[in-house]
Amino acid sequence: MSDRSDELEKIKIRDNLFQYLFKEDDNGEPNSLFVCIDDAGKKALILDTAFERLAEIVKKDLEGQGIQPEIVVLSHYHPDHAAGTPVFKDCRIYASEFYEDNYGNCQRWNPNSTFIPPTDLIKDGDSLTFGSFQLKFFHVPGHSHCSVLTLINEDVLYIGDLLMFSENDTLSLPYISMGGSFKEHIQSLEKIKTMDYNILVCAHGHFLTDKGKITETIDDWLYYLNRVMDSMGTLPLAVCLKNDIAAYAHTEYHDNNLMYLMI
């Protein structure tokens, strides 16, 4: 695989809130780290770390501006979100109270990577203040059992992998990982539809502001998840999709999802 780690798009979402979107991570996917900077411009809170080589790029950029990472919040323990934790080993690391199973899985999935366990556990409804940023956390299982949703200043909603897009912003098929479930994924997506926010951000893809488009995209995933679950996985993939199969990235995820259908 070619090294495309320099193909970075740094996107300003709000004042002092940035997305570092890499066009390709170690899995060949677009991946992001999000950074909240305090009002003094001296400290940073990091949302997800991606892989170590990508985390190093972000840390170097921050330190070049005289900004010191202080806190890391993980949406869930998967290698493409947590393998960069050693880069921020001096930070406080916040993650779901249900992190342990996936933490062990990370070591098995990526034996050549090092993963640092959290210093602070997040429970559903917890909150955290960092400078002018007010963060609220919600337990949103489905993609994985330890998935955490972060609402920033009642304005920006970071959903981790509850929705995912390919490099060209094509909607990917959902991915139910070990410990995830169809039923919980549906419940978590329905929860997003009831929440009040202005900007939706995810780890894989650009942020969204069009509420109609967001609802349409969520409904697209719900259609797939419900069709597969209701049919007990007996229907062909194309019949389970709201649109033509060519409109989706990573249709190979379907075979994986069927393994966790009954959970």
C-alpha positions in Angstrom: 0.0 0.0 0.0 1.3 3.4 -0.8 1.9 5.8 2.0 -0.7 8.6 1.7 -0.4 9.9 5.2 0.5 13.3 3.9 -2.9 13.6 2.1 -4.4 15.4 5.0 -7.4 17.8 4.9 -7.6 20.0 8.0 -11.1 21.3 8.3 -12.4 24.0 10.6 -15.8 22.9 12.0 -16.3 25.7 14.5 -13.9 28.2 16.2 -11.2 26.1 17.9 -12.7 22.8 16.7 -11.0 21.0 13.8 -11.2 17.8 11.9 -7.9 16.2 10.7 -9.2 14.1 7.8 -6.7 11.7 6.3 -7.6 10.3 2.9 -6.2 6.9 3.8 -5.4 5.2 7.1 -3.6 1.9 7.7 -6.8 0.1 6.6 -7.0 2.0 3.3 -9.9 4.1 4.6 -10.4 7.8 5.2 -10.1 8.4 8.9 -10.2 11.4 11.3 -9.0 12.9 14.5 -10.9 15.8 15.9 -9.3 18.5 18.0 -10.8 21.0 20.5 -8.5 23.8 21.5 -8.9 25.8 24.6 -9.5 29.6 24.5 -5.8 30.3 25.4 -4.7 28.2 22.4 -2.4 26.2 24.6 -4.1 22.9 25.3 -6.1 20.4 23.2 -8.7 17.7 23.7 -8.5 14.9 21.0 -11.5 12.9 19.9 -10.2 9.5 18.7 -6.5 8.9 17.8 -6.7 6.9 14.6 -3.6 4.9 13.9 -0.2 5.8 15.5 1.4 7.3 12.3 -1.6 9.6 11.8 -1.7 10.6 15.5 1.9 11.6 15.2 1.2 13.9 12.4 -1.6 15.6 14.4 0.5 15.9 17.5 3.4 17.4 15.5 1.0 20.0 14.0 -0.4 20.9 17.4 3.0 21.2 19.0 4.2 23.3 16.1 1.5 25.8 17.2 2.5 25.6 20.9 -0.5 23.5 21.7 -0.2 20.6 24.1 -2.6 17.6 24.0 -4.2 17.1 27.4 -7.2 14.9 27.0 -8.2 12.1 24.7 -11.8 10.9 24.3 -12.3 7.6 22.4 -15.6 6.9 20.6 -14.7 3.1 20.9 -11.8 0.8 21.1 -11.1 -0.3 17.5 -7.6 -0.1 16.1 -8.5 2.7 13.6 -9.7 4.8 16.6 -7.4 3.8 19.4 -4.1 2.6 18.0 -2.7 6.1 18.3 -3.2 6.2 22.1 0.6 5.7 22.8 1.3 9.1 21.0 -0.9 10.7 23.7 0.3 8.5 26.5 0.7 11.6 28.9 -3.0 12.5 28.4 -6.0 11.5 30.4 -7.9 9.0 28.2 -11.7 8.8 28.4 -13.5 5.8 27.1 -16.7 3.8 27.7 -17.2 1.9 30.9 -17.7 -1.1 28.6 -14.3 -0.8 26.9 -12.6 -4.0 28.3 -13.8 -6.6 25.7 -12.8 -4.5 22.7 -9.6 -3.4 24.4 -8.6 -7.1 24.5 -9.8 -7.6 20.9 -7.6 -4.7 19.7 -4.5 -6.5 20.9 -5.6 -9.6 19.0 -6.6 -7.7 15.9 -3.5 -5.6 15.7 -0.7 -7.4 17.6 1.9 -5.0 16.3 0.2 -2.0 17.8 0.1 -0.9 21.4 -3.1 0.2 23.1 -3.4 2.2 26.3 -6.4 1.6 28.5 -8.5 4.6 29.7 -7.7 6.5 32.8 -11.4 7.7 33.1 -14.5 5.7 32.3 -17.5 7.3 30.6 -21.1 6.4 31.6 -24.2 7.3 29.6 -25.1 10.9 30.3 -21.7 11.9 31.7 -20.3 15.3 30.8 -16.9 17.0 30.6 -15.9 20.7 30.4 -12.8 21.6 28.5 -12.2 25.4 28.1 -15.3 26.7 26.5 -16.4 23.3 25.3 -19.1 21.4 27.0 -19.1 17.7 26.1 -22.0 15.3 26.8 -21.6 11.6 26.3 -24.1 8.9 25.4 -23.8 5.1 25.2 -24.7 4.1 21.6 -24.0 0.4 21.1 -24.5 -1.4 17.8 -21.3 -0.9 15.8 -19.6 -2.1 18.9 -20.8 -2.4 22.5 -18.4 0.3 23.8 -19.4 3.0 21.3 -19.8 6.5 22.7 -21.5 9.5 21.1 -20.2 13.0 22.0 -22.4 16.1 21.8 -20.3 19.3 21.8 -21.8 22.6 23.0 -25.3 21.3 22.0 -24.1 22.0 18.5 -21.8 19.4 17.0 -22.5 15.7 17.3 -19.6 13.2 16.9 -21.0 9.8 16.2 -17.8 7.7 15.6 -18.8 4.8 13.3 -22.5 5.0 13.6 -22.4 6.2 10.0 -19.4 5.8 7.7 -18.4 7.0 4.2 -15.7 6.1 1.7 -13.0 8.4 0.5 -15.3 9.9 -2.2 -18.1 10.4 0.4 -20.1 7.4 -0.9 -22.2 5.9 1.9 -20.6 2.7 3.2 -22.6 -0.3 4.4 -22.9 -0.6 8.2 -20.4 -2.7 9.9 -21.4 -4.8 12.9 -18.3 -5.7 14.8 -17.6 -8.3 17.5 -19.8 -7.2 20.5 -22.1 -5.2 18.3 -25.7 -6.0 17.3 -28.3 -5.2 14.7 -31.0 -4.4 17.3 -28.7 -2.0 19.3 -27.4 -0.3 16.1 -31.0 0.4 15.0 -31.8 1.8 18.5 -28.7 4.1 18.4 -29.5 5.4 15.0 -33.1 6.1 16.1 -31.6 8.0 19.1 -29.6 10.3 16.8 -32.8 11.2 14.9 -34.3 12.5 18.2 -31.3 14.7 19.1 -30.9 18.4 18.6 -27.6 19.5 17.0 -26.4 21.5 13.9 -23.4 19.6 12.6 -23.0 15.8 12.4 -19.4 14.5 12.2 -18.2 10.9 11.8 -14.8 9.3 11.8 -14.9 8.3 8.2 -16.0 11.1 5.9 -16.8 14.8 5.9 -19.2 16.5 8.3 -22.9 17.0 7.4 -25.1 20.0 8.1 -28.2 19.3 5.9 -30.7 17.8 8.4 -32.8 16.4 5.5 -29.7 14.7 4.1 -28.7 13.4 7.5 -32.2 11.9 8.1 -32.1 10.4 4.6 -28.7 8.8 5.3 -29.8 7.4 8.7 -33.0 6.0 7.2 -30.9 4.4 4.5 -28.9 2.4 7.1 -32.1 1.7 9.1 -33.7 0.2 6.0 -30.7 -2.2 5.5 -30.5 -3.2 9.1 -34.2 -3.8 9.5 -34.5 -5.7 6.2 -31.6 -8.0 7.1 -32.8 -8.6 10.7 -36.5 -9.1 9.8 -35.6 -11.6 7.1 -33.1 -13.4 9.4 -30.4 -12.8 6.7 -32.2 -14.9 4.1 -32.7 -12.1 1.5 -30.0 -11.2 -1.1 -28.0 -8.0 -0.2 -29.4 -6.1 -3.2 -33.0 -6.6 -1.9 -32.0 -5.3 1.6 -30.8 -1.9 0.2 -32.9 1.2 -0.3 -31.0 2.2 -3.4 -29.1 0.4 -6.2 -26.2 -1.7 -4.8 -23.7 0.4 -6.9 -24.6 3.4 -4.6 -22.8 1.9 -1.6 -19.2 1.4 -0.6 -18.0 -1.7 1.2 -20.7 -4.1 0.3 -18.4 -6.8 1.5 -19.3 -5.8 5.1 -22.6 -7.7 4.6 -21.0 -11.1 5.0 -19.4 -10.0 8.2 -22.7 -8.6 9.5 -24.5 -11.8 9.0 -22.2 -13.4 11.6 -23.6 -11.1 14.3 -27.2 -11.1 13.2 -28.6 -13.1 16.1 -26.7 -11.1 18.8 
